[in-house]
Amino acid sequence: MYFTILKISFTTGLNVSETTDKQTNLGPDVAPRLEKLLNEHTVLTHQQKDKIKIAFAEGYLAGSHPDNVRGTKASKYLKLVQQLLTIVLFLAIFVSLMASVSGTVFRIQLGNQVEVDPEDISVTFDDVKGADEAKQELKDVVEFLKSPEKFSTLGGKLPKGVLLVGPPGTGKTLLARAVAGEARVPFFHAAGPEFDEILVGQGARRVRDLFKAAKERAPCVIFIDEIDSVGAKRTNSVLHPYANQTINQLLSEMDGFHQNEGVIVLGATNRRDDLDPALLRPGRFDVEVSVPTPDYGGRLEILRLYVARVAAHPELDVEALARGTTGFTGADLES
């Protein structure tokens, strides 16, 4: 068995102060070999050698196998990693606190760009098939965006927000783009999950930036897809004290502009029951437009649109295909 001989601190008794880098295999005859080892250290006095012998006899002389030496190095590296992680954690907490105080202090980017730019929209209602009822309900919004002054003069008021409700793939996003395309106004598109951040206050700041940019470009359309991600019912959990910041900011922004100011907020969701009731009250999302799966006539229009874009067999019976796809959405028919 391998033993590492340790120097003894004589000022503090038998405490170990540092190790020597010399190792020897003591073997079974420990006492003679220990005596020989001590004789090699001529700098030690007899009194010091006696103390070492006593320490060895009482178990204070530490032994270590080479594997233990490697284990000691590994523990040092582990301790260093722990210290670095602690520093990173404190920095993250500090940045989060500063961001919660003022979202404009730190312009931190963790994914999508902070700047919000309107998209150039060329989609019109003619490009939307299988949603005739929804298009009819949205025409008033288009007319308002085209000439908001006329509505204001006549004393008419339009809702601040319109909620598009329907299963995935029914064309809610396409309808929102068509509204902006028909009215020829800027279109601001944001998805609910984009407002989620690991840093406190970042989601609320993005909501502020979105509405600020939209007001500067009014009349315009703000479209929030999957709004249930940001507008879900608020929680009172003490474990998540900042969980409601984003939706509270959204409610505040929707209350911060007038109905005829020229900003229309369109939201899309397939989980209407998950939305906070405060979003659905008058003055916010006043109107709900249902976008269901298309009926036979709607499926026929969609299939004819997509078949015209590909090289289809001349004997393809589109009507039979429409009859056999009951329950399919527009996205299903496209694929």
C-alpha positions in Angstrom: 0.0 0.0 0.0 1.3 3.5 -0.9 1.6 6.2 1.8 2.4 9.9 1.4 4.5 11.2 4.2 3.2 14.5 5.4 5.1 17.4 7.0 3.8 18.2 10.5 3.1 21.7 11.7 4.9 21.8 15.0 3.5 25.2 15.9 0.0 23.8 16.0 0.5 20.4 17.3 0.0 17.5 15.0 -2.1 19.2 12.3 -1.1 18.5 8.8 0.2 21.5 6.9 1.4 20.3 3.6 2.4 17.1 1.8 5.8 16.1 0.4 5.9 14.8 -3.1 7.8 11.7 -2.1 6.0 8.3 -1.9 7.3 5.0 -0.8 5.9 1.5 -0.5 6.1 0.7 3.2 5.1 -2.9 2.8 4.4 -5.3 5.7 7.4 -4.3 7.8 6.2 -0.8 8.5 8.3 0.1 11.5 11.8 -0.4 10.0 10.8 1.3 6.8 9.4 4.3 8.6 12.6 4.5 10.6 14.6 4.4 7.4 12.4 7.1 5.9 12.9 9.4 8.8 16.6 8.9 8.7 16.7 10.2 5.2 15.2 13.6 6.4 18.4 14.8 8.2 17.0 18.3 8.6 14.5 17.0 11.2 15.5 17.1 14.9 15.1 14.1 17.1 12.2 15.8 18.8 10.5 16.3 15.4 11.0 12.7 14.4 9.5 11.6 17.7 6.4 13.6 17.1 6.1 12.1 13.6 6.3 8.6 15.1 3.7 9.5 17.6 1.5 11.0 14.9 1.9 7.9 12.8 1.0 5.7 15.8 -2.1 7.7 16.6 -3.3 7.7 12.9 -2.5 11.4 12.1 -0.1 10.5 9.4 -2.3 10.4 6.3 -2.0 7.8 3.7 -3.1 8.2 0.1 -3.2 5.9 -2.8 -2.4 7.4 -6.3 -6.1 7.1 -7.1 -6.9 9.4 -4.2 -4.5 12.0 -5.5 -6.4 12.0 -8.8 -9.6 12.3 -6.8 -8.3 15.3 -5.0 -7.6 17.1 -8.3 -11.1 16.3 -9.5 -12.6 17.8 -6.4 -10.6 21.0 -6.9 -12.0 21.3 -10.5 -15.5 20.6 -9.2 -15.2 23.3 -6.6 -14.0 25.7 -9.3 -17.0 24.9 -11.5 -19.3 25.5 -8.6 -17.8 28.9 -8.0 -18.2 29.9 -11.6 -21.8 28.7 -11.7 -22.5 30.8 -8.5 -21.1 33.9 -10.2 -23.2 33.3 -13.4 -26.3 32.8 -11.2 -25.8 36.1 -9.3 -25.2 37.9 -12.7 -28.5 36.5 -14.1 -30.4 37.6 -11.0 -28.9 41.1 -11.2 -29.8 41.5 -14.8 -33.3 40.2 -14.2 -33.9 42.7 -11.4 -32.6 45.6 -13.5 -34.8 44.6 -16.4 -37.9 44.4 -14.2 -37.2 48.0 -13.0 -36.9 49.4 -16.5 -37.1 47.5 -19.7 -35.2 50.2 -21.6 -32.1 50.0 -19.5 -30.9 46.7 -20.9 -31.7 45.9 -24.6 -31.2 42.2 -24.2 -31.8 40.0 -27.2 -32.6 36.3 -26.6 -34.3 35.3 -29.8 -36.4 37.5 -32.1 -35.4 41.0 -32.9 -36.5 43.8 -30.5 -37.5 46.2 -33.3 -41.0 45.7 -34.7 -41.5 46.3 -38.4 -44.7 46.1 -40.3 -44.8 43.4 -43.0 -45.6 44.2 -46.6 -48.9 42.4 -47.2 -50.2 41.5 -50.7 -52.9 39.0 -49.5 -56.5 40.0 -50.1 -59.8 38.3 -49.4 -59.8 36.8 -52.8 -56.9 34.6 -51.6 -58.9 33.3 -48.7 -61.1 30.4 -49.6 -63.6 28.5 -47.5 -64.2 31.3 -44.9 -67.0 33.4 -46.4 -68.8 34.2 -43.2 -65.6 35.3 -41.4 -64.6 37.5 -44.4 -68.0 39.2 -44.3 -67.7 40.0 -40.6 -64.2 41.5 -41.1 -65.2 43.8 -44.0 -66.3 46.5 -41.5 -62.9 46.5 -40.1 -61.4 46.9 -43.5 -63.7 49.8 -44.3 -62.7 51.5 -41.1 -59.0 51.1 -41.8 -59.4 52.6 -45.3 -61.2 55.7 -44.0 -61.2 56.1 -40.2 -62.2 59.8 -40.6 -65.5 58.9 -42.2 -66.4 56.6 -39.3 -65.4 59.3 -36.8 -67.5 61.9 -38.5 -70.6 59.7 -38.5 -70.1 58.8 -34.9 -69.4 55.2 -35.6 -67.2 53.1 -33.4 -65.4 49.9 -34.1 -64.1 47.4 -31.6 -60.5 47.7 -30.5 -59.9 44.0 -30.8 -61.3 41.2 -32.9 -60.7 37.6 -31.7 -60.5 34.9 -34.4 -61.5 31.6 -32.9 -61.1 28.2 -34.6 -59.2 25.0 -34.9 -55.6 25.1 -36.2 -55.2 25.3 -39.9 -58.5 27.0 -40.7 -56.9 30.2 -42.0 -57.0 32.6 -39.1 -53.5 34.0 -39.9 -54.4 34.3 -43.6 -57.6 36.2 -42.7 -55.6 38.7 -40.5 -53.2 39.3 -43.4 -56.0 39.7 -45.8 -57.5 42.5 -43.6 -54.3 44.5 -43.8 -53.9 43.7 -47.5 -57.4 44.8 -48.3 -57.0 48.0 -46.3 -53.4 48.6 -47.5 -52.1 49.4 -44.0 -49.1 48.2 -42.1 -49.3 44.8 -40.5 -47.6 44.0 -37.3 -47.4 40.2 -36.7 -46.4 38.7 -33.3 -46.9 35.2 -31.9 -47.8 34.7 -28.3 -44.8 32.5 -27.4 -42.5 35.3 -28.7 -43.4 37.3 -25.6 -42.1 34.6 -23.2 -38.6 35.2 -21.9 -36.4 33.8 -19.1 -35.7 37.3 -17.9 -38.3 39.1 -15.8 -39.9 42.1 -17.6 -38.9 41.2 -21.2 -42.3 40.0 -22.3 -44.0 43.2 -21.0 -41.4 45.3 -22.7 -42.0 43.6 -26.0 -45.7 44.3 -25.7 -44.9 48.0 -25.1 -42.6 48.1 -28.1 -45.2 46.4 -30.3 -48.0 48.9 -29.5 -45.7 51.9 -29.6 -44.5 51.0 -33.1 -48.1 50.4 -34.2 -49.4 53.7 -32.9 -46.7 55.5 -34.8 -47.8 53.9 -38.0 -51.6 54.1 -37.5 -53.9 53.2 -39.1 -52.5 49.6 -38.9 -53.3 46.1 -37.8 -51.7 44.3 -34.9 -52.0 40.5 -35.2 -51.2 38.3 -32.2 -51.2 34.7 -33.1 -51.7 32.0 -30.4 -52.8 34.8 -28.1 -53.7 32.2 -25.4 -49.9 31.9 -24.8 -49.7 35.5 -23.5 -53.3 36.0 -22.5 -54.0 33.0 -20.4 -55.8 33.3 -17.1 -53.8 35.0 -14.5 -52.4 33.2 -11.5 -52.1 34.2 -7.8 -49.3 31.8 -7.1 -46.6 33.1 -4.8 -44.1 30.9 -6.6 -44.5 33.0 -9.8 -45.0 36.6 -8.7 -44.0 37.9 -12.2 -46.1 35.5 -14.3 -48.8 38.1 -14.9 -46.6 41.0 -16.1 -47.1 40.3 -19.8 -50.8 40.0 -19.8 -51.2 43.0 -17.5 -49.2 45.0 -19.9 -51.3 43.8 -22.8 -54.5 44.8 -21.0 -53.0 48.2 -20.2 -51.9 48.8 -23.8 -55.4 48.0 -25.1 -56.9 50.4 -22.7 -54.3 53.1 -23.7 -55.7 54.0 -27.2 -59.1 55.1 -28.4 -61.4 53.0 -30.5 -61.1 55.3 -33.5 -57.4 55.9 -33.2 -56.7 53.6 -36.2 -55.2 50.6 -34.5 -57.0 47.3 -34.8 -55.8 44.3 -32.7 -56.6 40.9 -34.1 -56.0 37.9 -32.0 -56.1 34.2 -33.0 -56.6 31.2 -30.8 -57.9 27.7 -30.8 -58.2 27.7 -27.0 -60.7 30.4 -26.3 -61.6 29.0 -22.8 -58.0 29.5 -21.6 -58.1 33.3 -22.1 -58.3 35.6 -19.2 -61.9 37.0 -18.9 -60.4 40.5 -18.7 -59.3 40.2 -22.3 -62.9 39.5 -23.5 -64.7 42.3 -21.8 -66.0 45.3 -23.8 -63.3 47.7 -24.8 -60.8 45.0 -25.6 -61.7 42.0 -27.7 -65.3 43.0 -28.1 -66.0 40.8 -31.2 -65.4 37.2 -31.8 -65.2 35.8 -35.3 -65.6 32.1 -35.7 -63.4 30.4 -38.2 -64.6 26.8 -38.4 -63.5 24.0 -40.6 -64.8 24.6 -44.2 -68.0 23.0 -45.4 -68.3 21.2 -48.8 -68.4 24.5 -50.7 -65.4 25.8 -48.9 -63.4 22.7 -49.4 -64.2 22.7 -53.1 -62.9 26.3 -53.4 -59.7 25.4 -51.5 -59.1 22.3 -53.6 -59.7 24.1 -56.9 -57.2 26.8 -55.8 -54.5 24.3 -55.0 -55.1 22.0 -57.9 -54.7 24.9 -60.3 -51.2 25.4 -59.0 -50.0 21.9 -59.8 -50.0 19.6 -62.8 -53.1 17.6 -62.0 -54.5 14.6 -64.0 -57.2 15.9 -66.3 -59.7 13.3 -65.0 -59.2 14.3 -61.4 -62.7 14.7 -59.8 -62.3 17.6 -57.4 -65.9 17.5 -56.3 -65.5 13.9 -55.3 -62.4 14.8 -53.4 -64.2 17.6 -51.6 -67.0 15.2 -50.6 -64.5 12.7 -49.2 -62.6 15.2 -47.0 -65.2 16.2 -44.5 -63.7 17.7 -41.4 -60.4 18.7 -43.2 -59.0 22.1 -42.6 -57.4 24.3 -45.3 -54.0 23.3 -44.1 -55.0 19.6 -44.4 -56.2 20.1 -47.9 -53.1 21.9 -49.0 -50.8 19.1 -47.7 
